[in-house]
Amino acid sequence: MTDTALPNYWLRPRWIGSPTLGQVFNPRANALNACRLVLATGVILWHSWPLTGREMAYAPAAQLLNQVWVDGFFALSGFLITASWLRNPRLGQYFLARGLRIFPGLWVCLLVISFVIAPIALTIQGGSAVKLLISTAPIEYVLNNAVLNVFYLGIAGTPQGVPWSGVWDGPLYTLIFEMLCYIVVAGLGVVRLAGRRWVAPAAFTLALCGALLFSFPLRAELGATLPQMISRFALMFAAGALLYQFQDVIPARWSLVGVGVVTVLAAGLLTNYRIIAAIPLAYVVIVSGSLLRQKRLNLRTDLSYGTYIYAWPVQQLLVICGLGFMNPIVFAIVTAVATMPLAALSWFLVEKHALSLKTNLCFTRRSGTTPAQVKQRHIFRIW
C-alpha cells in the first residue's frame, strides 16, 4: 500500500477523535475543589520564603512558585464564572451569588485577625492586647477591608518585628481584581456579548497585549503597578473563559496536560512567563481537574478559600512565635497544618451556609422546585 493510499485517519493529528473538554467535564464529578486546594497550598509554600525573610535565588523557580498558584485560581475562575453567567444570565442573582461566595468568609476572617490573631501576637511580643482592643484600629481594619479597601494593611502598626511588618493579610488584594473580572463578565452579558465566541479570544488578545506592554515583576510583593496587576489577572481570567467558550473543540488528554506542564516550566525562563504559558496553565488546571474522577478527589467541601485568606496571618503569627528559623518547606507544612482547622471552620460555619442561602434565594423561584431539588441540580456548587 502506498502512502497516498493510507486511510485518512493516518493523516490526522493524534488528538482528533479524542474526547473534548466539554465531554469529559462533569460538574458533579470532578477534582476542581482538590485543584483549588492544591493551588491555595502552593500559595502557602511560596509565602514561606518572604515571610521568614528569605529569598529564592533562582529567578525562574521564584517566578513560577510566586505566581503560578494565583494565576491558576484566576484561570479556574474565568472558566466557572463564564459558565455561571451563561447558565443563568440574571444580573441580580449573579452578583448575589458572587457576593455570598466572597464576602461572608472574608468578613469573619477579618474579625478573627482583628480581635484574635493580632491581640495574641501583640501579647506574645510584650505589648498590651487590651490597649489594642479598646482602640479603633481593629474596627477600622475590618471596615476598610470588608469593602475591599485591602490596602489598609495593618492594625495599629502591627504586626511588628517580622520580615513582613505591617501587613496582616497580603493576599487579600487579589480579591479586588477577582471582583473586577466578575463585573466585566456581567457587563458583557448585559450588552449580550458574553455568549459570542469571538469575545473570549478578543479579550485574551487584549489582555495579552497589556501583559506584553506592562511586564509583571518577578515578585509581586515588591510593588506591582496597577496596569501590571490588571493585565496579569485579566490574562489568566480570559484564558479560563477561552477554554470554556471552546470546550466543544478542545481535546482533553493527559498527554496534552503533560505538554502544558512542560510549557509552563519552560516559560519560567522568560521575564513574564504568562506570555507563553497563560493558556497552557489554564489547560493543565482545568483539564486535569476534569479528567480526575477518583471519588476521594471529588471533594464536597471547598477549603481553598479559607486556606487562602487565613494562611498569611497564621504564618505571621508563627513567625512571631519564633518559628521563622525553619526551612521554608517545613514552615509551609506547619502553616498548612495550623491553617486547615481555620479553613474548615470557615467552610462549615460560614461559607457553606452562605452558599446554601445563595441556592435558596437564586434558584427556588422556579415553578415546582423545592430547595432540596435545586441543590441537587445546582451543578456548579461552589461558583
C-alpha atoms as a printed R data frame, in Angstrom:
    type eleno elety resid chain resno       x      y      z
1   ATOM     1    CA   MET     A     1   0.000  0.000  0.000
2   ATOM     2    CA   THR     A     2   1.432  3.373 -0.963
3   ATOM     3    CA   ASP     A     3   1.450  6.442  1.271
4   ATOM     4    CA   THR     A     4  -1.241  8.046 -0.853
5   ATOM     5    CA   ALA     A     5  -3.479  5.062 -0.245
6   ATOM     6    CA   LEU     A     6  -3.313  5.313  3.542
7   ATOM     7    CA   PRO     A     7  -6.684  5.859  5.227
8   ATOM     8    CA   ASN     A     8  -7.429  9.446  6.171
9   ATOM     9    CA   TYR     A     9  -7.139  8.797  9.879
10  ATOM    10    CA   TRP     A    10  -3.395  8.159  9.493
11  ATOM    11    CA   LEU     A    11  -3.023 11.728  8.269
12  ATOM    12    CA   ARG     A    12  -4.887 13.337 11.146
13  ATOM    13    CA   PRO     A    13  -3.305 14.700 14.329
14  ATOM    14    CA   ARG     A    14  -3.439 12.081 17.054
15  ATOM    15    CA   TRP     A    15  -5.832 14.103 19.197
16  ATOM    16    CA   ILE     A    16  -8.527 14.169 16.506
17  ATOM    17    CA   GLY     A    17 -11.297 11.921 17.749
18  ATOM    18    CA   SER     A    18 -10.250 12.340 21.404
19  ATOM    19    CA   PRO     A    19 -12.932 13.418 23.847
20  ATOM    20    CA   THR     A    20 -13.281 17.160 24.198
21  ATOM    21    CA   LEU     A    21 -13.153 19.190 27.382
22  ATOM    22    CA   GLY     A    22 -16.898 19.673 27.166
23  ATOM    23    CA   GLN     A    23 -17.384 15.905 27.036
24  ATOM    24    CA   VAL     A    24 -15.103 14.980 29.935
25  ATOM    25    CA   PHE     A    25 -16.078 17.805 32.284
26  ATOM    26    CA   ASN     A    26 -18.718 16.535 34.670
27  ATOM    27    CA   PRO     A    27 -19.866 19.305 37.021
28  ATOM    28    CA   ARG     A    28 -20.905 16.716 39.608
29  ATOM    29    CA   ALA     A    29 -17.801 14.520 39.407
30  ATOM    30    CA   ASN     A    30 -14.551 16.431 39.074
31  ATOM    31    CA   ALA     A    31 -11.470 17.329 41.066
32  ATOM    32    CA   LEU     A    32 -11.669 21.114 40.766
33  ATOM    33    CA   ASN     A    33 -12.100 21.562 44.528
34  ATOM    34    CA   ALA     A    34  -8.985 19.437 45.029
35  ATOM    35    CA   CYS     A    35  -7.156 21.529 42.423
36  ATOM    36    CA   ARG     A    36  -8.156 24.711 44.222
37  ATOM    37    CA   LEU     A    37  -6.854 23.320 47.498
38  ATOM    38    CA   VAL     A    38  -3.534 22.442 45.850
39  ATOM    39    CA   LEU     A    39  -3.306 25.995 44.480
40  ATOM    40    CA   ALA     A    40  -4.050 27.503 47.900
41  ATOM    41    CA   THR     A    41  -1.413 25.273 49.489
42  ATOM    42    CA   GLY     A    42   1.040 26.378 46.817
43  ATOM    43    CA   VAL     A    43   0.466 29.985 47.896
44  ATOM    44    CA   ILE     A    44   1.453 28.953 51.432
45  ATOM    45    CA   LEU     A    45   4.604 27.348 50.076
46  ATOM    46    CA   TRP     A    46   5.733 30.490 48.257
47  ATOM    47    CA   HIS     A    47   4.941 32.839 51.128
48  ATOM    48    CA   SER     A    48   7.146 30.732 53.378
49  ATOM    49    CA   TRP     A    49  10.162 32.378 51.755
50  ATOM    50    CA   PRO     A    50   9.443 36.118 52.080
51  ATOM    51    CA   LEU     A    51   7.564 35.832 55.385
52  ATOM    52    CA   THR     A    52  10.594 34.184 57.002
53  ATOM    53    CA   GLY     A    53  12.969 36.721 55.490
54  ATOM    54    CA   ARG     A    54  14.410 34.518 52.768
55  ATOM    55    CA   GLU     A    55  14.784 34.884 49.016
56  ATOM    56    CA   MET     A    56  14.835 32.236 46.312
57  ATOM    57    CA   ALA     A    57  17.994 32.752 44.297
58  ATOM    58    CA   TYR     A    58  16.971 31.043 41.053
59  ATOM    59    CA   ALA     A    59  14.742 33.553 39.252
60  ATOM    60    CA   PRO     A    60  12.733 31.145 37.021
61  ATOM    61    CA   ALA     A    61  11.783 28.990 40.003
62  ATOM    62    CA   ALA     A    62  10.978 32.086 42.061
63  ATOM    63    CA   GLN     A    63   8.705 33.452 39.351
64  ATOM    64    CA   LEU     A    64   6.713 30.242 38.942
65  ATOM    65    CA   LEU     A    65   6.495 29.483 42.658
66  ATOM    66    CA   ASN     A    66   5.424 33.063 43.291
67  ATOM    67    CA   GLN     A    67   2.782 33.471 40.608
68  ATOM    68    CA   VAL     A    68   1.535 30.200 39.161
69  ATOM    69    CA   TRP     A    69  -0.823 29.391 42.049
70  ATOM    70    CA   VAL     A    70  -2.890 32.573 41.975
71  ATOM    71    CA   ASP     A    71  -2.800 32.546 38.168
72  ATOM    72    CA   GLY     A    72  -4.318 29.070 38.291
73  ATOM    73    CA   PHE     A    73  -7.074 30.380 40.564
74  ATOM    74    CA   PHE     A    74  -7.939 33.107 38.067
75  ATOM    75    CA   ALA     A    75  -7.979 30.662 35.153
76  ATOM    76    CA   LEU     A    76 -10.400 28.397 37.021
77  ATOM    77    CA   SER     A    77 -12.487 31.407 37.939
78  ATOM    78    CA   GLY     A    78 -12.663 32.517 34.300
79  ATOM    79    CA   PHE     A    79 -13.903 29.068 33.298
80  ATOM    80    CA   LEU     A    80 -16.525 28.746 36.041
81  ATOM    81    CA   ILE     A    81 -17.752 32.338 36.172
82  ATOM    82    CA   THR     A    82 -18.300 32.410 32.417
83  ATOM    83    CA   ALA     A    83 -20.267 29.190 32.777
84  ATOM    84    CA   SER     A    84 -22.243 30.663 35.664
85  ATOM    85    CA   TRP     A    85 -23.352 33.723 33.709
86  ATOM    86    CA   LEU     A    86 -24.242 31.820 30.553
87  ATOM    87    CA   ARG     A    87 -26.186 29.272 32.571
88  ATOM    88    CA   ASN     A    88 -28.197 31.909 34.468
89  ATOM    89    CA   PRO     A    89 -27.813 35.388 32.922
90  ATOM    90    CA   ARG     A    90 -29.694 37.324 35.583
91  ATOM    91    CA   LEU     A    91 -27.791 40.300 36.886
92  ATOM    92    CA   GLY     A    92 -29.188 40.420 40.422
93  ATOM    93    CA   GLN     A    93 -28.806 36.711 41.034
94  ATOM    94    CA   TYR     A    94 -25.339 36.723 39.509
95  ATOM    95    CA   PHE     A    95 -23.981 39.417 41.831
96  ATOM    96    CA   LEU     A    96 -25.790 37.968 44.828
97  ATOM    97    CA   ALA     A    97 -24.102 34.646 44.170
98  ATOM    98    CA   ARG     A    98 -20.691 36.247 43.749
99  ATOM    99    CA   GLY     A    99 -21.079 38.353 46.880
100 ATOM   100    CA   LEU     A   100 -22.175 35.419 49.029
101 ATOM   101    CA   ARG     A   101 -19.167 33.441 47.836
102 ATOM   102    CA   ILE     A   102 -16.611 36.130 48.655
103 ATOM   103    CA   PHE     A   103 -17.780 38.339 51.491
104 ATOM   104    CA   PRO     A   104 -19.152 36.249 54.402
105 ATOM   105    CA   GLY     A   105 -15.960 34.227 54.727
106 ATOM   106    CA   LEU     A   106 -13.862 37.371 54.299
107 ATOM   107    CA   TRP     A   107 -15.757 39.310 56.967
108 ATOM   108    CA   VAL     A   108 -15.358 36.572 59.560
109 ATOM   109    CA   CYS     A   109 -11.666 36.245 58.688
110 ATOM   110    CA   LEU     A   110 -11.172 39.979 59.250
111 ATOM   111    CA   LEU     A   111 -12.844 39.729 62.657
112 ATOM   112    CA   VAL     A   112 -10.613 36.800 63.616
113 ATOM   113    CA   ILE     A   113  -7.495 38.696 62.561
114 ATOM   114    CA   SER     A   114  -8.503 41.901 64.341
115 ATOM   115    CA   PHE     A   115  -9.836 40.502 67.591
116 ATOM   116    CA   VAL     A   116  -7.981 37.200 67.987
117 ATOM   117    CA   ILE     A   117  -4.765 36.854 65.990
118 ATOM   118    CA   ALA     A   118  -3.475 40.439 66.285
119 ATOM   119    CA   PRO     A   119  -4.060 40.674 70.075
120 ATOM   120    CA   ILE     A   120  -2.394 37.282 70.615
121 ATOM   121    CA   ALA     A   121   0.590 38.353 68.521
122 ATOM   122    CA   LEU     A   122   0.893 41.636 70.416
123 ATOM   123    CA   THR     A   123   0.710 39.818 73.771
124 ATOM   124    CA   ILE     A   124   3.467 37.399 72.735
125 ATOM   125    CA   GLN     A   125   5.674 40.373 71.872
126 ATOM   126    CA   GLY     A   126   5.044 42.003 75.252
127 ATOM   127    CA   GLY     A   127   2.527 44.599 74.124
128 ATOM   128    CA   SER     A   128  -0.916 45.396 75.501
129 ATOM   129    CA   ALA     A   129  -3.714 43.484 73.821
130 ATOM   130    CA   VAL     A   130  -6.280 45.372 75.875
131 ATOM   131    CA   LYS     A   131  -4.984 48.703 74.644
132 ATOM   132    CA   LEU     A   132  -5.238 47.455 71.079
133 ATOM   133    CA   LEU     A   133  -8.766 46.097 71.512
134 ATOM   134    CA   ILE     A   134 -10.180 49.275 73.049
135 ATOM   135    CA   SER     A   135  -8.734 51.380 70.230
136 ATOM   136    CA   THR     A   136 -10.478 51.998 66.929
137 ATOM   137    CA   ALA     A   137  -7.715 50.299 64.915
138 ATOM   138    CA   PRO     A   138  -9.262 46.786 64.786
139 ATOM   139    CA   ILE     A   139 -12.636 48.190 63.735
140 ATOM   140    CA   GLU     A   140 -11.028 50.375 61.080
141 ATOM   141    CA   TYR     A   141  -9.161 47.364 59.728
142 ATOM   142    CA   VAL     A   142 -12.355 45.316 59.499
143 ATOM   143    CA   LEU     A   143 -14.473 48.041 57.932
144 ATOM   144    CA   ASN     A   144 -11.909 49.017 55.309
145 ATOM   145    CA   ASN     A   145 -11.076 45.500 54.207
146 ATOM   146    CA   ALA     A   146 -14.728 44.432 54.371
147 ATOM   147    CA   VAL     A   147 -15.415 46.655 51.359
148 ATOM   148    CA   LEU     A   148 -12.185 45.541 49.640
149 ATOM   149    CA   ASN     A   149 -10.100 48.537 50.660
150 ATOM   150    CA   VAL     A   150  -7.467 45.876 51.169
151 ATOM   151    CA   PHE     A   151  -4.642 48.402 51.051
152 ATOM   152    CA   TYR     A   152  -5.455 49.124 54.697
153 ATOM   153    CA   LEU     A   153  -2.846 46.551 55.654
154 ATOM   154    CA   GLY     A   154  -2.045 46.674 59.361
155 ATOM   155    CA   ILE     A   155  -3.690 47.198 62.724
156 ATOM   156    CA   ALA     A   156  -2.117 49.991 64.770
157 ATOM   157    CA   GLY     A   157   1.252 49.257 63.219
158 ATOM   158    CA   THR     A   158   1.088 45.527 63.856
159 ATOM   159    CA   PRO     A   159   2.439 43.049 63.036
160 ATOM   160    CA   GLN     A   160   5.884 44.253 64.122
161 ATOM   161    CA   GLY     A   161   9.227 42.545 64.468
162 ATOM   162    CA   VAL     A   162   8.692 40.270 61.456
163 ATOM   163    CA   PRO     A   163  10.292 40.350 57.996
164 ATOM   164    CA   TRP     A   164   6.992 41.491 56.505
165 ATOM   165    CA   SER     A   165   5.910 44.108 59.020
166 ATOM   166    CA   GLY     A   166   2.632 45.999 58.925
167 ATOM   167    CA   VAL     A   167   0.717 43.506 56.742
168 ATOM   168    CA   TRP     A   168  -1.762 41.117 58.310
169 ATOM   169    CA   ASP     A   169  -3.223 39.524 55.177
170 ATOM   170    CA   GLY     A   170  -1.338 40.325 51.989
171 ATOM   171    CA   PRO     A   171  -3.210 38.032 49.538
172 ATOM   172    CA   LEU     A   172  -6.484 39.900 50.019
173 ATOM   173    CA   TYR     A   173  -5.518 42.430 47.346
174 ATOM   174    CA   THR     A   174  -6.312 39.862 44.641
175 ATOM   175    CA   LEU     A   175  -9.996 39.921 45.614
176 ATOM   176    CA   ILE     A   176 -10.334 43.374 44.068
177 ATOM   177    CA   PHE     A   177  -9.284 42.047 40.685
178 ATOM   178    CA   GLU     A   178 -11.467 38.973 41.070
179 ATOM   179    CA   MET     A   179 -14.477 41.246 41.567
180 ATOM   180    CA   LEU     A   180 -13.458 43.400 38.595
181 ATOM   181    CA   CYS     A   181 -13.443 40.281 36.419
182 ATOM   182    CA   TYR     A   182 -16.947 39.447 37.668
183 ATOM   183    CA   ILE     A   183 -18.101 42.930 36.731
184 ATOM   184    CA   VAL     A   184 -16.628 42.657 33.234
185 ATOM   185    CA   VAL     A   185 -18.413 39.339 32.628
186 ATOM   186    CA   ALA     A   186 -21.690 40.859 33.792
187 ATOM   187    CA   GLY     A   187 -21.153 43.929 31.628
188 ATOM   188    CA   LEU     A   188 -20.549 41.788 28.576
189 ATOM   189    CA   GLY     A   189 -23.629 39.806 29.459
190 ATOM   190    CA   VAL     A   190 -25.832 42.879 29.769
191 ATOM   191    CA   VAL     A   191 -24.868 44.016 26.259
192 ATOM   192    CA   ARG     A   192 -25.387 40.421 25.026
193 ATOM   193    CA   LEU     A   193 -21.765 39.774 24.157
194 ATOM   194    CA   ALA     A   194 -20.849 37.205 26.832
195 ATOM   195    CA   GLY     A   195 -22.087 34.298 24.725
196 ATOM   196    CA   ARG     A   196 -20.403 35.374 21.487
197 ATOM   197    CA   ARG     A   197 -17.452 33.087 20.820
198 ATOM   198    CA   TRP     A   198 -15.258 35.822 19.370
199 ATOM   199    CA   VAL     A   199 -15.369 37.820 22.600
200 ATOM   200    CA   ALA     A   200 -13.172 35.464 24.637
201 ATOM   201    CA   PRO     A   201 -10.331 35.411 22.039
202 ATOM   202    CA   ALA     A   202 -10.617 39.195 21.680
203 ATOM   203    CA   ALA     A   203 -10.442 39.690 25.452
204 ATOM   204    CA   PHE     A   204  -7.496 37.316 25.714
205 ATOM   205    CA   THR     A   205  -5.655 39.114 22.919
206 ATOM   206    CA   LEU     A   206  -6.268 42.494 24.528
207 ATOM   207    CA   ALA     A   207  -5.031 41.228 27.903
208 ATOM   208    CA   LEU     A   208  -2.007 39.646 26.222
209 ATOM   209    CA   CYS     A   209  -1.108 42.989 24.656
210 ATOM   210    CA   GLY     A   210  -1.364 44.539 28.107
211 ATOM   211    CA   ALA     A   211   0.906 41.841 29.544
212 ATOM   212    CA   LEU     A   212   3.452 42.481 26.807
213 ATOM   213    CA   LEU     A   213   3.331 46.215 27.463
214 ATOM   214    CA   PHE     A   214   3.332 46.020 31.283
215 ATOM   215    CA   SER     A   215   5.588 43.124 32.219
216 ATOM   216    CA   PHE     A   216   4.759 41.840 35.704
217 ATOM   217    CA   PRO     A   217   7.592 41.981 38.270
218 ATOM   218    CA   LEU     A   218   9.235 38.800 39.440
219 ATOM   219    CA   ARG     A   219   7.925 39.302 42.974
220 ATOM   220    CA   ALA     A   220   4.509 40.893 43.190
221 ATOM   221    CA   GLU     A   221   5.065 41.740 46.855
222 ATOM   222    CA   LEU     A   222   7.771 44.238 45.906
223 ATOM   223    CA   GLY     A   223   5.311 46.547 44.216
224 ATOM   224    CA   ALA     A   224   3.465 45.819 41.001
225 ATOM   225    CA   THR     A   225   1.749 48.756 39.321
226 ATOM   226    CA   LEU     A   226  -1.987 48.844 38.695
227 ATOM   227    CA   PRO     A   227  -1.624 48.239 34.904
228 ATOM   228    CA   GLN     A   228   0.647 45.278 35.629
229 ATOM   229    CA   MET     A   229  -1.846 43.727 38.024
230 ATOM   230    CA   ILE     A   230  -4.809 44.317 35.724
231 ATOM   231    CA   SER     A   231  -3.049 42.789 32.723
232 ATOM   232    CA   ARG     A   232  -1.901 39.782 34.743
233 ATOM   233    CA   PHE     A   233  -5.245 38.828 36.236
234 ATOM   234    CA   ALA     A   234  -7.244 39.732 33.125
235 ATOM   235    CA   LEU     A   235  -4.998 37.496 31.016
236 ATOM   236    CA   MET     A   236  -5.467 34.463 33.247
237 ATOM   237    CA   PHE     A   237  -9.214 35.009 33.690
238 ATOM   238    CA   ALA     A   238  -9.593 35.380 29.918
239 ATOM   239    CA   ALA     A   239  -7.618 32.165 29.389
240 ATOM   240    CA   GLY     A   240 -10.129 30.269 31.528
241 ATOM   241    CA   ALA     A   241 -13.064 31.900 29.742
242 ATOM   242    CA   LEU     A   242 -11.487 30.969 26.415
243 ATOM   243    CA   LEU     A   243 -11.329 27.309 27.397
244 ATOM   244    CA   TYR     A   244 -14.986 27.388 28.407
245 ATOM   245    CA   GLN     A   245 -16.152 29.003 25.179
246 ATOM   246    CA   PHE     A   246 -14.282 26.454 23.063
247 ATOM   247    CA   GLN     A   247 -14.713 23.414 25.286
248 ATOM   248    CA   ASP     A   248 -16.547 21.605 22.481
249 ATOM   249    CA   VAL     A   249 -13.425 21.532 20.280
250 ATOM   250    CA   ILE     A   250 -10.578 21.485 22.834
251 ATOM   251    CA   PRO     A   251  -9.252 17.917 23.247
252 ATOM   252    CA   ALA     A   252  -8.884 16.655 26.805
253 ATOM   253    CA   ARG     A   253  -5.922 14.299 27.121
254 ATOM   254    CA   TRP     A   254  -3.374 13.582 29.816
255 ATOM   255    CA   SER     A   255  -0.608 13.743 27.228
256 ATOM   256    CA   LEU     A   256  -1.585 17.339 26.451
257 ATOM   257    CA   VAL     A   257  -1.676 18.109 30.176
258 ATOM   258    CA   GLY     A   258   1.928 16.896 30.286
259 ATOM   259    CA   VAL     A   259   2.799 19.147 27.350
260 ATOM   260    CA   GLY     A   260   1.170 22.024 29.218
261 ATOM   261    CA   VAL     A   261   3.235 21.373 32.341
262 ATOM   262    CA   VAL     A   262   6.462 21.322 30.313
263 ATOM   263    CA   THR     A   263   5.440 24.531 28.556
264 ATOM   264    CA   VAL     A   264   4.769 26.318 31.839
265 ATOM   265    CA   LEU     A   265   8.111 25.197 33.282
266 ATOM   266    CA   ALA     A   266   9.981 26.280 30.165
267 ATOM   267    CA   ALA     A   267   8.160 29.623 30.108
268 ATOM   268    CA   GLY     A   268   9.551 30.309 33.577
269 ATOM   269    CA   LEU     A   269  12.801 31.217 31.832
270 ATOM   270    CA   LEU     A   270  11.073 34.332 30.454
271 ATOM   271    CA   THR     A   271  10.669 37.502 32.472
272 ATOM   272    CA   ASN     A   272   6.870 37.164 32.114
273 ATOM   273    CA   TYR     A   273   6.029 33.501 31.784
274 ATOM   274    CA   ARG     A   274   2.310 34.159 31.127
275 ATOM   275    CA   ILE     A   275   3.071 35.472 27.638
276 ATOM   276    CA   ILE     A   276   3.594 31.860 26.598
277 ATOM   277    CA   ALA     A   277   2.022 29.880 29.407
278 ATOM   278    CA   ALA     A   278  -1.348 31.509 30.150
279 ATOM   279    CA   ILE     A   279  -3.395 29.065 28.076
280 ATOM   280    CA   PRO     A   280  -1.208 26.013 28.865
281 ATOM   281    CA   LEU     A   281  -1.544 26.716 32.598
282 ATOM   282    CA   ALA     A   282  -5.307 27.144 32.303
283 ATOM   283    CA   TYR     A   283  -5.449 23.892 30.331
284 ATOM   284    CA   VAL     A   284  -3.399 21.997 32.933
285 ATOM   285    CA   VAL     A   285  -5.575 23.102 35.847
286 ATOM   286    CA   ILE     A   286  -8.991 22.787 34.205
287 ATOM   287    CA   VAL     A   287  -8.437 19.634 32.161
288 ATOM   288    CA   SER     A   288  -6.648 17.731 34.914
289 ATOM   289    CA   GLY     A   289  -9.453 18.660 37.290
290 ATOM   290    CA   SER     A   290 -11.946 17.368 34.730
291 ATOM   291    CA   LEU     A   291 -10.127 14.117 33.938
292 ATOM   292    CA   LEU     A   292  -9.563 13.108 37.555
293 ATOM   293    CA   ARG     A   293 -12.625 11.092 38.565
294 ATOM   294    CA   GLN     A   294 -11.459  9.357 41.756
295 ATOM   295    CA   LYS     A   295 -14.103  9.635 44.452
296 ATOM   296    CA   ARG     A   296 -11.552 10.755 47.037
297 ATOM   297    CA   LEU     A   297 -10.677 13.747 44.871
298 ATOM   298    CA   ASN     A   298 -14.293 14.658 44.177
299 ATOM   299    CA   LEU     A   299 -14.381 16.839 47.267
300 ATOM   300    CA   ARG     A   300 -17.747 18.008 48.534
301 ATOM   301    CA   THR     A   301 -16.080 20.708 50.573
302 ATOM   302    CA   ASP     A   302 -14.004 23.622 49.312
303 ATOM   303    CA   LEU     A   303 -11.372 24.563 51.864
304 ATOM   304    CA   SER     A   304  -9.339 26.549 49.345
305 ATOM   305    CA   TYR     A   305 -10.842 29.969 50.051
306 ATOM   306    CA   GLY     A   306 -10.440 29.637 53.806
307 ATOM   307    CA   THR     A   307  -6.899 28.372 53.309
308 ATOM   308    CA   TYR     A   308  -6.117 31.298 51.038
309 ATOM   309    CA   ILE     A   309  -7.377 34.050 53.331
310 ATOM   310    CA   TYR     A   310  -6.191 32.608 56.680
311 ATOM   311    CA   ALA     A   311  -2.733 31.293 55.780
312 ATOM   312    CA   TRP     A   312  -0.834 34.606 55.686
313 ATOM   313    CA   PRO     A   313  -1.971 35.787 59.171
314 ATOM   314    CA   VAL     A   314  -1.236 32.302 60.534
315 ATOM   315    CA   GLN     A   315   2.255 32.495 59.032
316 ATOM   316    CA   GLN     A   316   2.810 35.925 60.570
317 ATOM   317    CA   LEU     A   317   1.736 34.573 63.960
318 ATOM   318    CA   LEU     A   318   4.037 31.566 63.635
319 ATOM   319    CA   VAL     A   319   6.983 33.844 62.852
320 ATOM   320    CA   ILE     A   320   6.137 35.956 65.911
321 ATOM   321    CA   CYS     A   321   6.103 32.728 67.936
322 ATOM   322    CA   GLY     A   322   9.703 32.135 66.851
323 ATOM   323    CA   LEU     A   323   9.251 29.519 64.130
324 ATOM   324    CA   GLY     A   324  10.704 31.620 61.329
325 ATOM   325    CA   PHE     A   325  14.033 29.798 61.620
326 ATOM   326    CA   MET     A   326  12.526 26.708 59.992
327 ATOM   327    CA   ASN     A   327  13.326 25.599 56.475
328 ATOM   328    CA   PRO     A   328  10.694 27.232 54.219
329 ATOM   329    CA   ILE     A   329   9.286 23.882 53.113
330 ATOM   330    CA   VAL     A   330   8.962 22.682 56.711
331 ATOM   331    CA   PHE     A   331   7.479 26.048 57.664
332 ATOM   332    CA   ALA     A   332   4.925 25.676 54.854
333 ATOM   333    CA   ILE     A   333   3.896 22.247 56.162
334 ATOM   334    CA   VAL     A   334   3.489 23.582 59.700
335 ATOM   335    CA   THR     A   335   1.473 26.523 58.355
336 ATOM   336    CA   ALA     A   336  -0.810 24.242 56.339
337 ATOM   337    CA   VAL     A   337  -1.484 22.073 59.397
338 ATOM   338    CA   ALA     A   338  -2.236 25.164 61.500
339 ATOM   339    CA   THR     A   339  -4.401 26.780 58.812
340 ATOM   340    CA   MET     A   340  -6.605 23.834 57.857
341 ATOM   341    CA   PRO     A   341  -8.715 23.909 61.057
342 ATOM   342    CA   LEU     A   342  -9.486 27.586 60.442
343 ATOM   343    CA   ALA     A   343 -10.291 26.861 56.795
344 ATOM   344    CA   ALA     A   344 -12.580 24.005 57.843
345 ATOM   345    CA   LEU     A   345 -14.386 26.195 60.374
346 ATOM   346    CA   SER     A   346 -14.748 28.903 57.725
347 ATOM   347    CA   TRP     A   347 -16.287 26.408 55.308
348 ATOM   348    CA   PHE     A   348 -18.647 24.571 57.651
349 ATOM   349    CA   LEU     A   349 -19.731 27.525 59.787
350 ATOM   350    CA   VAL     A   350 -19.757 30.369 57.241
351 ATOM   351    CA   GLU     A   351 -19.168 29.639 53.561
352 ATOM   352    CA   LYS     A   352 -21.320 26.525 53.278
353 ATOM   353    CA   HIS     A   353 -24.303 28.310 54.817
354 ATOM   354    CA   ALA     A   354 -23.766 31.321 52.576
355 ATOM   355    CA   LEU     A   355 -23.791 29.046 49.524
356 ATOM   356    CA   SER     A   356 -26.980 27.398 50.738
357 ATOM   357    CA   LEU     A   357 -28.529 30.829 51.096
358 ATOM   358    CA   LYS     A   358 -27.394 31.640 47.560
359 ATOM   359    CA   THR     A   359 -29.029 28.489 46.247
360 ATOM   360    CA   ASN     A   360 -32.292 29.132 48.074
361 ATOM   361    CA   LEU     A   361 -32.507 32.810 47.123
362 ATOM   362    CA   CYS     A   362 -31.451 32.490 43.498
363 ATOM   363    CA   PHE     A   363 -32.973 29.323 42.235
364 ATOM   364    CA   THR     A   364 -36.064 28.297 44.221
365 ATOM   365    CA   ARG     A   365 -38.394 30.612 42.276
366 ATOM   366    CA   ARG     A   366 -38.653 28.048 39.531
367 ATOM   367    CA   SER     A   367 -42.091 26.545 39.494
368 ATOM   368    CA   GLY     A   368 -42.403 23.280 41.328
369 ATOM   369    CA   THR     A   369 -38.799 23.174 42.519
370 ATOM   370    CA   THR     A   370 -38.001 22.728 46.186
371 ATOM   371    CA   PRO     A   371 -34.729 23.923 47.752
372 ATOM   372    CA   ALA     A   372 -33.533 20.309 48.071
373 ATOM   373    CA   GLN     A   373 -34.200 19.653 44.404
374 ATOM   374    CA   VAL     A   374 -32.453 22.862 43.394
375 ATOM   375    CA   LYS     A   375 -29.398 21.976 45.470
376 ATOM   376    CA   GLN     A   376 -29.287 18.600 43.751
377 ATOM   377    CA   ARG     A   377 -29.463 20.219 40.315
378 ATOM   378    CA   HIS     A   378 -27.087 23.063 41.091
379 ATOM   379    CA   ILE     A   379 -24.168 21.679 39.119
380 ATOM   380    CA   PHE     A   380 -21.615 24.378 39.907
381 ATOM   381    CA   ARG     A   381 -21.918 24.029 43.645
382 ATOM   382    CA   ILE     A   382 -19.104 26.404 44.534
383 ATOM   383    CA   TRP     A   383 -19.267 29.190 41.964
